[in-house]
Amino acid sequence: MFTWRGAIIIGLAFVVVGVVYLLVQGSGEFMDRAGATMLIVLGAAMAFTFAIILRGSREL
């Protein structure tokens, strides 16, 4: 059974992975800032969307 709190936790996991991915790269010339940004935005969007969907519907 999915809950809206679980959806937020999963989304935050993606945000944490994106931040760690950005920090692990260091400060080099070939940093992949776009990939880290997409992971962070994906996590935030996924957490928000699934929390709204699961909060609104009782039987998903």
BAFI-3210 file (N, C-alpha, C; in Angstrom, 3 decimals, decimal comma, padded with zeros to 6 digits):
// residues 60
n [1|2|3|4|5|6|7|8|9|10|11|12|13|14|15|16|17|18|19|20|21|22|23|24|25|26|27|28|29|30|31|32|33|34|35|36|37|38|39|40|41|42|43|44|45|46|47|48|49|50|51|52|53|54|55|56|57|58|59|60]
n.u [000,838|000,652|001,562|001,129|003,212|005,245|005,649|006,742|009,124|010,434|010,754|012,427|014,658|015,626|016,336|018,393|020,237|020,815|022,054|024,280|025,519|026,240|028,038|030,070|031,444|033,283|035,175|035,656|036,556|034,874|032,290|029,102|026,637|024,069|022,961|022,862|021,152|018,825|018,239|017,680|015,475|013,713|013,257|012,004|009,713|008,490|007,967|006,184|004,050|003,188|002,537|000,358|-001,456|-001,771|-002,658|-005,078|-006,643|-008,159|-008,130|-005,901]
n.v [-001,183|002,101|005,249|008,794|009,895|008,064|008,490|011,047|010,519|008,826|010,614|012,508|010,913|010,786|013,467|013,679|011,875|013,275|015,596|014,464|013,338|015,666|016,801|014,880|015,047|017,092|020,075|020,403|020,839|019,384|019,013|017,558|019,252|019,495|016,911|016,424|018,476|017,720|015,307|016,275|017,972|016,095|014,439|016,258|016,973|014,475|013,691|015,720|015,399|012,667|012,750|014,515|013,114|010,650|011,588|012,735|010,632|007,914|005,155|003,994]
n.w [000,000|-000,953|000,399|000,841|002,228|001,792|-000,928|-000,895|000,455|-001,368|-003,507|-002,251|-001,974|-004,604|-004,906|-003,019|-004,133|-006,493|-005,447|-004,151|-006,383|-007,731|-005,892|-005,702|-008,062|-007,922|-008,668|-011,506|-015,007|-016,592|-015,450|-014,813|-014,693|-015,682|-015,602|-012,834|-012,059|-013,407|-012,067|-009,485|-009,960|-011,045|-008,811|-007,038|-008,525|-008,870|-006,219|-005,444|-007,327|-006,985|-004,274|-004,270|-005,927|-004,516|-002,073|-002,715|-003,723|-002,219|-002,640|-004,416]
ca.u [000,000|001,416|001,048|001,693|004,504|006,196|005,955|007,658|010,425|011,055|011,176|013,591|015,805|016,167|016,977|019,660|021,147|021,253|023,003|025,517|026,129|026,852|029,171|031,133|032,174|034,337|035,046|036,470|036,093|033,889|031,208|027,808|025,644|022,733|022,475|022,534|019,961|017,670|017,907|017,072|014,145|012,900|012,845|011,036|008,466|007,886|007,433|005,013|002,966|002,653|001,910|-000,957|-002,316|-002,085|-003,399|-006,427|-007,397|-008,011|-007,955|-005,154]
ca.v [000,000|003,338|006,404|010,038|010,091|007,224|009,156|012,151|009,925|008,374|011,817|013,057|010,048|011,248|014,762|013,403|011,280|014,353|016,455|013,687|013,243|016,954|017,028|013,899|015,403|018,061|021,337|020,254|021,454|018,519|018,682|017,281|019,987|019,249|015,636|016,592|019,328|016,924|014,378|017,019|018,410|014,879|014,037|017,211|016,860|013,173|013,730|016,596|014,811|011,466|013,113|015,078|012,039|009,690|012,271|012,987|009,393|007,016|003,784|003,977]
ca.w [000,000|-001,053|001,117|000,323|002,896|001,067|-002,194|-000,591|000,807|-002,615|-004,217|-001,557|-002,269|-005,878|-004,668|-002,326|-005,119|-007,372|-004,730|-003,976|-007,713|-008,020|-004,989|-005,941|-009,268|-007,648|-009,397|-012,708|-016,239|-017,227|-014,519|-015,428|-013,903|-016,239|-015,082|-011,421|-011,987|-013,818|-010,984|-008,389|-010,390|-011,160|-007,464|-006,500|-009,286|-008,595|-004,860|-005,435|-008,106|-006,348|-003,006|-004,581|-006,438|-003,469|-001,017|-003,199|-003,929|-001,073|-003,099|-005,660]
c.u [000,880|000,756|001,709|003,014|005,593|006,603|006,925|009,047|011,153|011,549|012,390|014,834|016,450|016,877|018,333|020,674|021,672|022,272|024,328|026,255|026,835|028,099|030,342|031,993|033,326|034,105|035,945|035,860|034,938|032,793|029,904|026,719|024,228|022,147|022,066|021,267|018,717|017,271|017,200|015,657|013,211|012,394|011,803|009,688|007,738|007,267|006,159|003,826|002,354|002,013|000,514|-001,915|-002,722|-002,867|-004,859|-007,269|-007,113|-007,651|-007,203|-004,511]
c.v [001,243|004,422|007,657|010,358|009,261|007,847|010,308|011,613|009,447|009,564|012,464|012,215|010,455|012,588|014,564|012,801|012,346|015,267|015,736|013,572|014,543|017,174|016,094|014,296|016,365|019,332|021,306|020,944|020,669|018,087|018,477|017,942|019,719|017,951|015,736|017,433|018,547|015,906|015,090|017,457|017,216|014,434|014,957|017,093|015,548|013,149|014,568|015,949|013,599|011,766|013,681|013,988|011,087|010,328|012,475|011,737|008,434|005,593|003,754|002,641]
c.w [000,000|-000,210|000,564|001,003|002,221|-000,263|-001,980|-000,261|-000,446|-003,435|-003,577|-001,784|-003,596|-005,721|-003,999|-003,286|-006,072|-006,716|-004,521|-005,300|-008,082|-007,164|-005,255|-007,143|-009,013|-008,431|-010,618|-013,907|-016,858|-016,258|-015,286|-014,583|-014,398|-015,701|-013,630|-011,257|-012,373|-012,751|-009,840|-008,745|-010,550|-009,798|-006,882|-007,207|-008,986|-007,200|-004,809|-006,137|-007,417|-005,004|-003,250|-005,051|-005,321|-002,320|-001,431|-003,372|-002,790|-001,507|-004,414|-005,872]
res [m|f|t|w|r|g|a|i|i|i|g|l|a|f|v|v|v|g|v|v|y|l|l|v|q|g|s|g|e|f|m|d|r|a|g|a|t|m|l|i|v|l|g|a|a|m|a|f|t|f|a|i|i|l|r|g|s|r|e|l]
***
